[in-house]
Amino acid sequence: MSLTREQIVEGLVKILGSDKVITDKQVLQESSIDRFRKYEDVCGVYTQPLPAAVVYAESTEEIAAVLKFANDNTINIVPRTGRSATEGGLETVVENSVVLDGSRMNKILNVDTYNMMVTCQCGVSLEVLDDMLREQGYTTAHSPQSKPLAQMGGLVATRSIGQLSTLYGGIEDMVVGMETVFPNGEITRIKNVPRRATGPDIRHVIIGNEGALCYITEVTVKIFKYRPENNIFLGYTLESMKTGFEILREVMVEGYRPSVARLYDPEDGEYYFSHFAEGKCVLVFMVEGPKAIAEVSAKEIENIVQKHAECEKVNSQLIKTWFENLNWDPKKIAEEIDEIAQTQNIGFTTEVSGNWDVIYDIYEACCNRVREEIPDITMMGGHSSHSYMNGTNMYFMYYYNLVDITPEEEITKYHYPINKIIVEETIKAGGSMVHHHGVGKHRTHWIKEEYTSSYYILETLKKAFDPNGIMNMGTIIPIKK
């Protein structure tokens, strides 16, 4: 028999104590959503079922005890740390869920500068960690725009990527080892070694699981030398996204590794670079590392760009200033909420990826369909921000006026249909429907189309590690109706 709401809270209090079990209504409302439903948050209208409680664990053992209690009683658990999710992964879609927050597990456990890695608990702030390392001449080299908010457990769980990924890779390239708790309370540890060939790489069962398989309690990641004095910034305006993609491809194929390689279309370029874009595309690079490598890389990238007559160089200081102000923090989020309330204009993003031979087609098809099919669009554009030997990503940005709707209708009139167009066009072209924000609960409709025959592997992992289905229901794997 299922436990009542009151019985769930009573059981949690027995495990953790009353000070770690929060049932305040406002906290529960704010914890029922993430930034996917930011218009509901602006309006103070919350449409998702309220969780029974938000609980704050302070140790791996407490995480294990809560998960075992939930597993024994079939209670949905929504794992959480930094709360910067954007795809509905933190939504509590079923009644009497429990939000299990690890943000108080915030100890940096070991900085090993000889073996070049750092170990910390899941609730350690990425910005706090990186600031501490930089004071010692090191860095995680992981720098998503959410850096001031994000915490290490969530970054690994969502397969995060940072602005410097073209050189350093995504979080999956940085993780060395982990400690994880599975829903039956089993605590597992993957040891810290540079590489091993002892069967499948089981780190990747955990990295990117979005809380749908397990709870990440501790992570070890690589660290790198920090040499900001060697950073070189390059910026160009150009007429065509097609040319821009060709330049990005040539830079990658020739083996150069800028830490930042970005291409903005005219609409997105106007948003970020209005002081010089003037209706053109914008191409941006940053190179870093040892001085000699940075200088040679910058010179060779400039040689590649100069083969295209339409590219005009801009002052590198403008690019440096833009990059230094790119991250969003609590102040910027508060300003965004005020702006939405005042203007009734709201913006979201959807990011996808594709090989070089299809990425321009994906870009054109998505932009054209959104402009034609979605009412009240005020901006539709995007940029490529993470490139690889075989392709790149496309990060679409779109804004629309909220016309004669309730907060609940914003999702169905605008947000869902735009997401649908971008996902459908990307999958049709052979790309991936998610590059780095995660599937969450709002791209699960297409998960079988994304995986095709390999969906068998994903589904089998879920059945094996979460047979009672208590981990973050509706995330990655859709809820069966």
C-alpha positions in Angstrom: 0.0 0.0 0.0 1.3 3.5 -0.9 2.3 5.8 1.9 0.3 8.9 2.5 2.0 12.3 2.2 2.1 12.6 6.0 3.6 9.1 6.3 6.3 10.0 3.7 7.3 13.1 5.7 7.2 11.1 9.0 9.5 8.5 7.5 12.0 11.1 6.2 12.1 12.9 9.6 13.0 9.6 11.3 15.9 9.2 8.8 17.2 12.8 8.7 15.7 14.8 11.5 13.1 17.5 11.2 15.6 20.2 10.3 16.5 18.6 7.0 12.9 17.9 5.9 11.2 21.0 4.5 7.5 21.1 3.9 6.9 24.9 3.6 4.5 25.4 0.7 6.5 28.2 -1.0 9.6 26.0 -1.0 7.6 23.1 -2.4 6.1 25.2 -5.2 9.4 26.6 -6.2 10.9 23.1 -6.1 8.2 21.6 -8.4 9.8 23.1 -11.5 13.0 24.3 -13.1 13.8 27.0 -15.6 11.8 25.3 -18.4 8.7 26.7 -16.7 10.2 30.1 -15.9 7.0 32.0 -17.0 5.0 30.0 -14.3 7.7 31.1 -11.8 7.4 34.7 -13.0 3.6 34.6 -12.4 3.7 32.6 -9.2 1.5 29.9 -10.8 2.7 26.4 -10.3 1.0 23.6 -12.3 3.1 20.6 -11.4 2.2 18.3 -8.4 3.8 19.6 -5.2 6.4 17.3 -3.7 5.8 15.9 -0.3 9.0 17.4 0.9 12.4 18.8 0.0 15.1 17.0 2.0 18.7 18.1 2.5 21.1 15.3 2.9 24.6 15.9 4.3 26.4 12.6 3.7 26.5 9.7 1.3 25.0 7.5 4.0 22.0 9.8 4.3 21.5 9.7 0.6 21.6 5.9 0.7 19.0 5.8 3.6 16.6 8.1 1.8 16.8 6.2 -1.5 16.3 2.8 0.2 13.2 4.2 2.1 11.9 5.6 -1.2 12.6 2.3 -3.1 10.9 0.2 -0.4 7.8 2.4 -0.6 7.8 3.3 -4.3 8.3 7.1 -3.8 9.5 9.2 -6.7 12.9 10.8 -6.0 14.0 13.9 -7.9 17.8 14.4 -7.3 19.0 18.0 -7.2 22.1 20.1 -6.5 22.6 23.5 -8.1 19.1 23.9 -9.5 20.3 25.4 -12.8 18.4 22.8 -15.0 16.5 24.1 -18.0 14.8 21.0 -19.6 12.3 20.0 -16.9 14.6 17.5 -15.3 13.8 18.9 -11.8 10.0 18.9 -12.3 8.0 16.8 -9.8 5.6 15.2 -12.3 3.9 12.7 -9.9 2.1 13.2 -6.6 4.1 13.1 -3.4 7.6 13.1 -4.9 10.6 13.9 -2.7 13.2 16.3 -3.9 16.6 15.0 -2.6 19.0 18.0 -2.4 22.7 17.4 -2.0 23.8 21.0 -2.0 24.9 20.8 1.7 27.4 18.1 0.7 29.9 20.9 -0.3 33.3 19.8 0.8 36.4 19.9 -1.5 38.0 16.6 -0.3 41.4 16.5 -2.1 43.4 18.7 -4.5 46.1 16.5 -6.1 48.3 18.7 -8.2 50.8 16.0 -8.9 48.3 13.6 -10.5 46.3 16.6 -11.7 42.9 15.9 -10.3 40.5 17.2 -7.6 37.9 15.3 -5.6 34.8 16.9 -4.2 31.3 16.2 -3.0 28.3 16.7 -5.2 27.2 20.0 -3.7 30.5 21.9 -4.3 29.9 25.0 -6.4 31.8 24.9 -9.7 32.7 28.6 -9.3 33.9 28.2 -5.7 36.0 25.2 -6.8 37.5 26.9 -9.8 38.2 30.1 -8.0 40.1 28.1 -5.4 42.1 26.2 -8.0 42.9 29.4 -10.0 44.5 30.9 -6.9 46.9 28.0 -7.0 47.5 28.2 -10.8 45.1 25.5 -11.8 41.6 25.2 -13.2 38.9 22.6 -13.9 38.6 24.2 -17.4 34.9 23.6 -17.1 33.0 26.8 -17.7 29.3 26.6 -18.6 27.3 29.8 -18.5 25.6 28.4 -15.4 29.0 28.4 -13.6 28.0 30.7 -10.8 25.0 28.5 -10.0 26.0 25.0 -11.0 27.3 22.3 -8.6 29.4 19.3 -9.4 26.9 16.5 -9.0 24.4 18.1 -11.3 27.1 18.9 -13.9 28.1 15.2 -14.2 24.5 14.0 -14.0 23.4 16.2 -17.0 26.5 15.5 -19.1 27.3 19.2 -19.0 29.6 21.1 -21.4 31.5 24.3 -20.9 32.5 27.2 -23.0 36.1 25.9 -23.4 35.0 22.5 -24.6 36.6 22.6 -28.1 39.9 22.3 -26.3 39.1 20.5 -23.1 36.0 18.5 -23.9 32.8 18.1 -22.0 32.4 16.9 -18.4 32.6 13.3 -19.6 36.2 14.0 -20.8 37.1 15.4 -17.4 35.6 12.9 -15.0 38.2 10.5 -13.5 36.1 8.6 -10.9 32.9 8.9 -8.9 30.9 7.7 -5.9 27.3 6.9 -6.6 24.3 5.6 -4.7 21.7 3.4 -6.5 18.0 3.3 -5.5 18.4 0.2 -3.4 20.9 2.0 -1.2 23.9 0.4 -2.8 27.0 2.7 -2.6 29.5 2.2 -5.4 32.8 3.8 -6.2 34.7 4.0 -9.5 38.4 4.4 -8.7 40.5 7.3 -10.0 42.8 6.0 -12.8 43.8 7.7 -16.1 42.3 4.9 -18.3 41.5 1.2 -18.1 40.5 -1.5 -20.5 38.6 -3.8 -18.1 35.3 -4.1 -20.0 32.9 -1.3 -20.7 33.6 2.2 -19.3 31.1 2.1 -16.5 31.6 5.8 -15.8 29.2 6.4 -18.7 26.4 4.5 -17.1 26.4 7.3 -14.5 27.6 10.4 -16.4 24.5 11.9 -18.1 21.9 9.7 -16.2 20.0 12.9 -15.2 19.1 11.3 -11.8 17.1 8.6 -13.6 19.4 5.8 -12.5 21.3 6.9 -9.4 22.5 9.7 -7.2 26.0 11.0 -7.7 27.6 11.9 -4.3 31.2 12.5 -5.1 33.2 13.2 -8.2 36.9 13.4 -9.2 37.8 15.5 -12.2 41.0 16.4 -14.0 42.6 19.8 -13.5 44.7 21.8 -15.9 47.3 24.6 -15.7 45.7 28.0 -15.6 47.5 30.5 -17.9 45.1 33.4 -18.7 48.0 35.7 -19.6 48.4 33.6 -22.8 44.8 33.9 -24.0 44.3 35.4 -27.4 40.9 36.5 -28.7 39.9 36.7 -32.4 36.7 38.0 -33.8 35.3 38.5 -37.3 32.1 39.6 -39.1 31.0 37.7 -42.2 28.0 37.5 -44.4 27.1 33.8 -44.4 26.6 31.0 -41.8 27.6 28.5 -44.5 31.0 30.2 -44.8 31.3 30.2 -41.0 30.6 26.5 -40.7 33.2 25.8 -43.4 35.8 27.8 -41.4 34.9 26.0 -38.2 35.3 22.7 -40.0 38.6 23.6 -41.5 40.0 24.7 -38.1 39.0 21.4 -36.5 40.0 19.1 -39.4 43.4 20.7 -39.6 44.0 19.9 -35.9 43.9 23.3 -34.2 42.2 23.4 -30.9 40.9 26.8 -29.8 39.2 26.7 -26.4 36.4 28.8 -27.8 35.1 28.5 -31.4 31.7 30.2 -32.0 29.7 31.2 -35.0 26.6 33.5 -34.5 24.0 34.2 -37.1 22.8 37.8 -37.7 19.9 37.6 -35.2 21.9 36.1 -32.4 24.9 38.2 -33.3 22.7 41.3 -32.9 21.7 40.1 -29.4 25.3 39.7 -28.2 27.4 42.0 -30.5 25.0 44.9 -31.4 27.8 47.4 -31.2 29.6 45.9 -34.2 27.6 43.1 -35.8 25.3 45.3 -37.9 23.3 42.5 -39.4 26.2 40.2 -40.1 27.3 36.8 -38.7 30.0 36.8 -36.1 32.9 34.3 -35.8 34.7 34.2 -32.5 37.8 32.2 -31.3 39.9 32.1 -28.2 43.2 30.2 -28.0 45.0 29.4 -24.8 47.7 27.2 -23.1 51.5 27.5 -23.3 52.4 30.8 -24.9 54.1 29.2 -28.0 51.1 26.9 -28.7 48.6 29.8 -28.2 50.5 32.1 -30.6 51.0 29.5 -33.3 47.3 28.4 -33.1 46.1 32.0 -33.3 48.3 32.6 -36.4 47.1 29.5 -38.2 43.4 30.1 -37.4 43.9 33.7 -38.8 45.4 32.2 -42.0 42.4 29.9 -42.4 39.9 32.8 -41.9 41.8 35.1 -44.3 41.1 32.8 -47.2 37.5 34.0 -47.1 37.3 37.6 -48.3 34.0 38.3 -46.7 35.5 38.0 -43.2 36.4 41.3 -41.6 38.4 41.4 -38.3 37.1 43.2 -35.3 39.0 44.6 -32.3 40.0 41.6 -30.0 39.3 43.6 -26.9 35.6 43.6 -27.8 35.6 39.8 -27.9 37.5 39.6 -24.6 35.0 41.9 -22.9 32.0 39.9 -24.3 33.5 36.6 -23.0 34.2 38.0 -19.5 30.5 38.9 -19.1 28.9 35.8 -20.6 27.9 33.9 -17.5 24.5 34.2 -15.9 24.3 34.5 -12.1 21.5 35.1 -9.6 21.5 38.9 -10.4 21.1 38.3 -14.1 18.3 35.8 -13.5 16.4 38.2 -11.3 16.8 40.9 -14.0 15.5 38.5 -16.6 12.4 37.7 -14.5 11.7 41.4 -14.0 12.1 42.0 -17.8 9.7 39.2 -18.6 7.1 40.6 -16.3 7.4 44.1 -17.7 7.6 43.3 -21.4 5.7 40.0 -21.7 8.5 38.9 -24.0 10.3 35.7 -23.1 13.2 33.7 -24.5 14.3 30.1 -24.4 16.9 27.9 -26.1 17.1 24.5 -27.7 20.5 23.0 -28.6 21.2 20.1 -31.0 24.2 18.7 -32.9 25.0 17.3 -36.3 27.8 16.3 -38.6 29.3 18.9 -40.9 27.4 17.8 -43.9 24.0 18.4 -42.3 24.4 21.2 -39.7 23.7 24.1 -42.1 20.5 22.3 -43.4 19.4 21.8 -39.8 20.0 25.5 -39.0 18.0 26.7 -42.1 15.1 24.2 -41.7 14.6 25.0 -38.0 14.8 28.8 -38.4 12.5 28.8 -41.4 9.8 26.6 -39.9 9.8 28.4 -36.5 9.4 31.8 -38.3 6.6 30.5 -40.5 4.6 28.4 -38.0 4.9 30.0 -34.6 2.9 33.2 -33.8 4.4 36.3 -32.1 8.0 35.4 -32.7 10.3 38.4 -32.0 13.6 36.7 -32.5 14.8 33.4 -34.0 18.4 32.7 -34.4 21.3 30.8 -32.9 25.0 30.0 -32.7 27.4 27.1 -32.9 29.5 27.0 -29.8 31.1 23.5 -29.5 32.9 22.0 -32.4 34.5 18.6 -33.1 36.4 16.8 -35.8 33.2 15.5 -37.4 30.7 18.2 -36.7 29.3 20.9 -34.4 26.3 21.9 -32.4 23.6 24.5 -33.0 22.2 26.4 -30.1 19.0 28.0 -31.1 17.7 31.1 -29.3 14.1 32.3 -29.7 12.0 35.0 -28.2 8.3 35.6 -28.4 5.6 38.0 -27.1 3.1 36.4 -24.7 -0.3 37.3 -26.2 -3.6 36.7 -24.5 -2.5 33.6 -22.6 -2.4 32.2 -19.1 1.0 30.9 -17.7 -0.1 27.3 -18.4 -0.8 28.1 -22.0 2.6 29.6 -22.7 4.1 26.1 -22.7 1.5 24.7 -25.2 1.2 27.7 -27.5 4.9 28.5 -27.9 7.5 26.5 -26.1 6.4 22.9 -26.9 5.8 23.7 -30.6 9.2 25.4 -31.1 11.0 22.5 -29.3 9.1 20.1 -31.5 10.1 21.7 -34.7 13.8 21.9 -33.8 13.9 18.3 -32.5 12.0 16.9 -35.5 14.1 18.6 -38.1 17.3 17.6 -36.4 16.4 13.9 -36.1 15.2 13.9 -39.7 18.6 15.2 -40.8 20.4 12.6 -38.8 21.6 14.9 -36.0 21.1 14.5 -32.2 18.1 16.2 -30.6 20.2 17.2 -27.5 23.7 18.4 -27.4 24.3 19.4 -23.8 21.2 20.5 -21.7 19.9 17.0 -21.3 16.7 15.3 -22.2 14.9 16.3 -19.1 11.2 15.6 -19.2 10.4 17.5 -22.4 12.3 15.8 -25.1 11.4 12.3 -24.0 8.7 12.1 -26.7 11.4 11.6 -29.2 13.8 9.4 -27.2 13.1 6.2 -29.3 13.6 8.1 -32.5 16.8 9.5 -31.1 18.2 6.1 -30.1 16.5 3.9 -32.7 17.6 0.3 -32.2 20.0 1.2 -29.4 17.0 2.3 -27.2 17.1 -1.4 -26.1 20.4 -0.6 -24.2 19.0 2.5 -22.5 15.7 0.8 -21.5 17.6 -2.2 -20.1 19.8 0.0 -17.9 16.7 1.6 -16.4 15.1 -1.8 -15.7 18.4 -3.1 -14.2 19.3 -0.2 -11.9 15.9 1.2 -11.1 13.4 -1.7 -11.3 10.9 0.0 -9.1 11.0 3.2 -11.2 11.6 5.6 -8.3 14.4 7.7 -9.9 13.2 11.0 -11.4 10.1 9.6 -13.2 9.6 11.0 -16.6 13.2 12.0 -17.2 15.0 10.5 -20.2 12.5 7.5 -20.1 8.9 8.7 -20.7 6.2 7.8 -18.2 4.1 5.0 -19.6 0.4 6.0 -19.7 
